[in-house]
């Protein structure tokens, strides 16, 4: 049963101009995303938030670590050359969520998606910590640079459990939109390489099919037609927004780019897939969930009524959608 777009979201949509499919100004788009962020003191309170840098085989990867538990005093101060571990709570967290932000592969940052990471940490309490990854963006960093940063960060986090204050037992990947694409791609890669530490995956309105060559009247997914216009993210804008990534060498036929094209999805970790009713990407996310289930992967699928693409980032404070963070926590704890 469909419901109208949430009234708060509807009011926001009325302020947006329609998309015309024209090229995107990456610098202006990024600046817009950073322009109206709340000051750190005004953000959702979390007991511990620390900026770190992981030294990996692909370079230095910026990270932000969150845990909503009372910390013990830090053993040593950070130095610019070698940032210290986060202040360790009295007992290690039982799990870690590595969070990969969205932004069509060319935008988004630790700052723009800080609210999601904080909400995850708060919903999980002290049980789990959250590690957000500040990966390199297209077009300045060509494919697969961002993907490599994220995978390197996951492997680094697994190898540095004690430093990060978690038990090393449960490791989840979570991401929204293009971050969900990275989650799907990296769980497949980890499986192929025999890296079996990932125990859960969370995909929030994921972009898993980057082949935009389709008949607009008969697209592969009905939601591309049903939700084509008037819901913020519009179908005509998908190609120009993803052009920075695709033109940097990402081939839509490559399962690392379009994870839904992966031939065998068996053996991947249990998945929670969250979609939005009025999202052009709704049906590809649900099709990916169906393929996972057909491959024998335990899947929980949740379609959020009245929601549009990006609702967790922009409207996650609304009671109707804040519950998503509790549902993620329940999924991870189970």
C-alpha positions, -999 to 999 in steps of 0.1 A, spaced: 0 0 0 15 33 -10 13 64 11 20 100 2 55 115 4 62 125 40 50 161 44 84 174 56 101 158 26 74 171 3 80 207 15 117 203 8 110 189 -27 90 220 -35 121 241 -32 141 221 -57 143 229 -94 136 200 -118 166 181 -132 173 185 -169 201 160 -173 228 187 -178 264 181 -166 271 185 -129 295 211 -115 314 188 -91 330 217 -71 297 235 -67 279 203 -57 304 195 -31 304 230 -17 266 229 -15 268 196 5 292 211 30 275 245 33 249 240 59 264 215 83 258 220 120 287 230 142 302 200 160 287 212 193 253 211 178 255 175 164 239 144 179 259 136 210 281 105 210 305 97 238 336 93 217 344 107 182 380 106 170 396 114 137 423 89 127 444 80 97 450 45 85 484 38 68 476 12 42 492 -3 10 471 22 -11 480 52 10 468 72 40 430 68 44 412 93 67 388 77 92 364 89 119 357 66 148 326 67 170 314 48 201 286 58 224 302 46 256 320 63 285 358 63 276 386 57 299 415 82 298 436 80 266 470 63 272 489 88 250 482 120 232 479 120 194 508 133 173 504 148 138 525 121 123 509 92 140 474 98 153 467 79 185 440 53 190 406 65 202 403 67 239 395 31 248 363 24 267 366 1 298 356 -29 277 360 -35 239 330 -32 217 316 -65 205 315 -54 169 325 -27 144 305 -11 116 326 3 88 305 29 72 309 41 36 292 73 27 272 80 -5 275 109 -30 275 93 -65 312 85 -61 322 122 -66 309 139 -35 302 133 2 327 133 30 332 124 67 315 157 74 284 155 52 276 120 65 286 125 101 250 125 112 244 90 99 275 77 116 265 94 149 230 80 146 244 45 141 267 48 170 239 61 193 215 33 182 241 7 189 252 21 223 284 7 235 279 -27 219 294 -17 185 318 10 174 314 28 140 343 37 116 335 61 88 359 61 58 369 93 40 378 77 7 391 94 -25 366 107 -49 362 107 -87 371 123 -110 404 134 -93 409 98 -82 401 74 -110 384 41 -105 391 20 -85 408 44 -61 378 50 -38 369 13 -37 405 4 -29 406 29 -1 375 14 14 387 -22 12 421 -12 26 403 5 55 382 -26 62 413 -48 62 432 -23 84 403 -22 109 403 -60 111 440 -60 117 439 -33 144 409 -44 165 428 -38 198 438 -3 187 403 6 177 387 -8 209 366 -36 195 367 -74 200 374 -83 164 345 -108 165 318 -91 144 325 -68 114 297 -51 94 299 -30 63 272 -3 59 267 23 32 241 45 16 235 50 -21 269 48 -38 283 37 -4 258 8 -6 273 0 -40 308 -2 -24 294 -24 4 281 -49 -22 312 -48 -43 335 -52 -13 316 -81 3 320 -99 -30 357 -91 -32 362 -102 4 345 -135 -3 366 -141 -35 398 -134 -16 389 -157 14 386 -127 38 358 -141 60 358 -115 88 327 -96 74 296 -109 93 269 -84 81 262 -60 53 237 -30 54 227 -13 22 207 18 24 189 27 -9 219 12 -28 229 21 -63 239 -14 -77 233 -10 -114 252 18 -132 242 9 -167 221 39 -177 216 29 -213 179 20 -212 147 30 -228 131 56 -205 96 43 -214 106 6 -207 135 7 -182 148 -24 -165 133 -13 -132 98 1 -130 108 26 -103 130 44 -128 98 53 -146 74 55 -117 97 78 -96 114 95 -126 103 131 -118 96 152 -87 112 132 -59 146 149 -55 168 124 -73 154 121 -108 161 94 -134 174 119 -159 201 130 -134 215 95 -128 238 95 -158 253 130 -152 258 125 -115 276 91 -120 295 104 -151 326 114 -130 329 78 -118 321 61 -151 343 84 -171 372 77 -148 373 41 -159 345 24 -141 328 0 -165 291 -6 -158 295 -43 -169 321 -49 -142 306 -64 -110 329 -41 -90 309 -12 -105 274 -28 -109 273 -55 -82 240 -68 -94 258 -82 -124 279 -105 -102 272 -141 -114 273 -158 -80 262 -141 -48 263 -172 -27 284 -172 5 280 -135 11 272 -122 47 236 -117 58 222 -85 44 198 -57 55 186 -38 24 166 -6 30 148 11 1 127 42 -3 92 41 -18 97 72 -40 133 65 -51 142 58 -88 167 33 -74 141 14 -53 136 -16 -76 173 -23 -83 180 -24 -46 150 -48 -41 161 -69 -71 196 -72 -56 180 -83 -23 160 -109 -42 191 -122 -59 209 -125 -26 180 -144 -12 179 -167 -42 217 -174 -36 209 -185 -1 220 -153 17 198 -144 47 182 -111 37 160 -86 55 143 -62 31 127 -30 44 109 -5 21 103 28 38 69 43 30 67 79 20 105 83 17 127 95 -11 164 88 -20 187 101 7 161 101 34 184 85 60 210 113 55 186 143 52 156 132 72 168 106 96 158 128 125 121 123 117 105 97 140 92 77 110 127 72 97 149 74 129 135 39 135 158 27 107 188 31 129 171 10 156 163 -17 129 200 -17 118 210 -21 154 186 -50 159 199 -67 127 235 -64 138 229 -76 173 210 -106 159 
